[in-house]
Amino acid sequence: MNEQELESLRYPIGHFTPHEAVSPRQLSDWIAEMEALPTKLRDVVSGLSEDQLDTPYRPGGWTVRQVVHHLADSHHNSYIRFKWGLTEDTPTIKAYDEKAWAELFDSRKAPVGSSLDHLQAVHIKLVYLLRGLDSGQLRRQFIHPDTGSATTLEENIGRYAWHGNHHLAHIEALVARMGW
């Protein structure tokens, strides 16, 4: 497999690129994508066997099971970051080692149902919160300790809409390639 093919498997919908300006329509679309993610994810993995869940979506990549657990873990952390951004003045958020979390026993072996349920619950709360934010709240920021850069809550909505779609596309592409 050449580098271009591997890059296509890594980033099936491309890399996230922040928008200079976000329209109310774009913001609404991102939130709707986040709202739809748990159902779409459940639909794509619901018929998969244990062996299929333990198949990496690309050479050297996480298994489908690890991706599902990662989405629940990551979006749980994102929900907390939104709350920090709304309640503290430009807080430095807590980073976590997502690769190490994906190698923990629960991420490698636990049934995906618990993470599907968790993701659904987190997204119900998150979407409700995000739909209630005003323009001033959307401009609030937090600092990521790994980069030192500030991210607005508005940009983070786009990033997490992309993140969910990014990992969903990993699984959908694998299912299509394998003819499952």
C-alpha positions as CSV (number, residue, x, y, z in Angstrom):
1,M,0.0,0.0,0.0
2,N,1.5,3.3,-1.0
3,E,1.5,6.5,1.1
4,Q,-1.4,8.1,-0.8
5,E,-3.6,5.1,-0.3
6,L,-2.7,5.0,3.4
7,E,-3.4,8.7,3.8
8,S,-6.8,8.1,2.1
9,L,-7.6,5.4,4.7
10,R,-6.4,7.7,7.6
11,Y,-8.3,10.7,6.5
12,P,-11.3,9.5,4.4
13,I,-13.1,12.9,4.6
14,G,-9.9,15.0,4.7
15,H,-8.3,16.9,7.5
16,F,-10.2,19.3,9.7
17,T,-9.8,22.9,8.6
18,P,-11.1,25.7,10.8
19,H,-13.4,28.2,9.1
20,E,-12.5,31.9,9.1
21,A,-16.1,32.8,9.7
22,V,-19.0,30.4,10.6
23,S,-22.5,31.2,9.5
24,P,-25.5,30.3,11.6
25,R,-26.4,27.7,9.0
26,Q,-23.0,26.0,9.2
27,L,-23.2,26.0,13.0
28,S,-26.6,24.4,12.8
29,D,-25.4,21.8,10.3
30,W,-22.5,20.9,12.5
31,I,-24.7,20.4,15.6
32,A,-27.1,18.4,13.5
33,E,-24.2,16.1,12.4
34,M,-23.3,15.7,16.0
35,E,-26.9,14.8,16.9
36,A,-27.0,12.2,14.2
37,L,-23.6,10.5,14.9
38,P,-24.7,8.1,17.7
39,T,-27.5,6.6,15.5
40,K,-25.3,6.4,12.4
41,L,-22.6,4.8,14.4
42,R,-24.9,2.3,16.0
43,D,-26.5,1.5,12.6
44,V,-23.1,0.8,10.9
45,V,-21.7,-1.5,13.7
46,S,-24.9,-3.2,14.9
47,G,-24.7,-6.1,12.5
48,L,-20.9,-6.7,12.8
49,S,-19.6,-9.9,14.4
50,E,-17.0,-10.0,17.1
51,D,-14.3,-10.8,14.5
52,Q,-15.4,-7.8,12.4
53,L,-15.4,-5.5,15.4
54,D,-11.8,-6.6,16.0
55,T,-10.7,-5.8,12.5
56,P,-8.5,-2.7,12.0
57,Y,-10.0,-0.1,9.7
58,R,-6.5,0.3,8.1
59,P,-3.1,-1.3,8.4
60,G,-1.6,-0.3,11.7
61,G,-4.9,1.4,12.8
62,W,-7.4,0.8,15.5
63,T,-10.0,-1.9,15.4
64,V,-13.6,-1.0,14.8
65,R,-14.2,-1.7,18.5
66,Q,-11.4,0.7,19.5
67,V,-12.8,3.4,17.3
68,V,-16.2,3.1,18.9
69,H,-14.8,3.3,22.4
70,H,-12.5,6.1,21.3
71,L,-15.5,8.1,20.1
72,A,-17.3,7.7,23.4
73,D,-14.1,8.7,25.3
74,S,-13.2,11.6,23.1
75,H,-16.6,13.1,22.9
76,H,-17.0,12.7,26.7
77,N,-13.8,14.8,27.1
78,S,-15.1,17.3,24.6
79,Y,-18.3,17.8,26.5
80,I,-16.2,18.6,29.6
81,R,-14.1,21.0,27.6
82,F,-17.2,22.9,26.4
83,K,-18.3,23.2,30.1
84,W,-14.9,24.5,31.1
85,G,-14.9,27.0,28.3
86,L,-18.3,28.2,29.4
87,T,-17.5,28.5,33.1
88,E,-13.9,29.5,33.3
89,D,-11.9,32.3,31.7
90,T,-9.9,30.8,28.8
91,P,-9.0,27.7,30.8
92,T,-6.2,25.4,29.8
93,I,-8.0,22.1,29.3
94,K,-6.7,18.7,30.4
95,A,-5.2,16.7,27.5
96,Y,-5.3,12.9,27.5
97,D,-3.3,10.3,25.7
98,E,-5.9,8.9,23.3
99,K,-3.6,6.2,21.9
100,A,-2.9,4.9,25.4
101,W,-6.6,5.0,26.2
102,A,-7.3,3.0,23.0
103,E,-4.9,0.3,24.2
104,L,-6.6,-0.2,27.6
105,F,-8.3,-3.5,28.2
106,D,-11.8,-2.0,28.0
107,S,-11.1,-0.3,24.6
108,R,-9.7,-3.5,23.2
109,K,-12.2,-6.0,24.6
110,A,-15.4,-4.5,26.0
111,P,-18.7,-4.9,24.1
112,V,-19.4,-1.8,22.0
113,G,-22.9,-1.4,23.3
114,S,-21.7,0.5,26.5
115,S,-19.8,3.0,24.4
116,L,-22.7,3.4,21.9
117,D,-25.1,4.1,24.8
118,H,-22.6,6.5,26.5
119,L,-22.0,8.4,23.2
120,Q,-25.7,8.7,22.7
121,A,-26.2,10.1,26.3
122,V,-23.3,12.5,26.0
123,H,-24.5,13.8,22.6
124,I,-28.1,14.3,23.9
125,K,-26.6,16.6,26.6
126,L,-24.0,18.2,24.3
127,V,-26.4,19.0,21.5
128,Y,-28.9,20.5,24.0
129,L,-26.1,22.7,25.4
130,L,-24.7,23.8,22.0
131,R,-28.1,24.8,20.7
132,G,-28.5,27.1,23.6
133,L,-25.3,29.0,23.2
134,D,-25.4,32.7,22.2
135,S,-22.8,34.4,20.0
136,G,-20.8,35.6,23.0
137,Q,-20.6,32.1,24.4
138,L,-19.5,30.7,21.0
139,R,-16.6,33.1,21.0
140,R,-15.3,31.9,24.4
141,Q,-12.0,30.0,24.2
142,F,-9.9,27.4,25.9
143,I,-6.2,26.6,25.5
144,H,-5.0,23.2,24.5
145,P,-1.8,22.4,26.5
146,D,-0.2,20.4,23.7
147,T,-0.3,23.3,21.2
148,G,-0.7,26.3,23.5
149,S,-3.3,27.6,21.0
150,A,-6.7,29.0,21.8
151,T,-9.8,27.4,20.3
152,T,-13.2,29.0,20.3
153,L,-16.2,26.9,21.3
154,E,-17.6,27.6,17.9
155,E,-14.5,26.1,16.2
156,N,-14.7,23.2,18.6
157,I,-18.2,22.4,17.5
158,G,-16.9,22.1,13.9
159,R,-13.9,20.1,15.0
160,Y,-16.1,17.5,16.8
161,A,-18.6,17.3,14.0
162,W,-15.6,16.5,11.8
163,H,-14.2,14.1,14.3
164,G,-17.3,12.1,14.6
165,N,-17.7,12.0,10.8
166,H,-14.0,11.2,10.4
167,H,-14.2,8.0,12.5
168,L,-17.6,7.0,11.2
169,A,-16.1,7.2,7.7
170,H,-13.3,4.9,8.8
171,I,-15.8,2.2,9.8
172,E,-18.1,2.8,6.8
173,A,-15.1,2.5,4.4
174,L,-14.0,-0.7,6.0
175,V,-17.4,-2.2,5.8
176,A,-17.6,-1.3,2.1
177,R,-14.1,-2.6,1.3
178,M,-14.8,-5.9,3.1
179,G,-18.4,-6.3,1.6
180,W,-19.9,-6.7,5.1
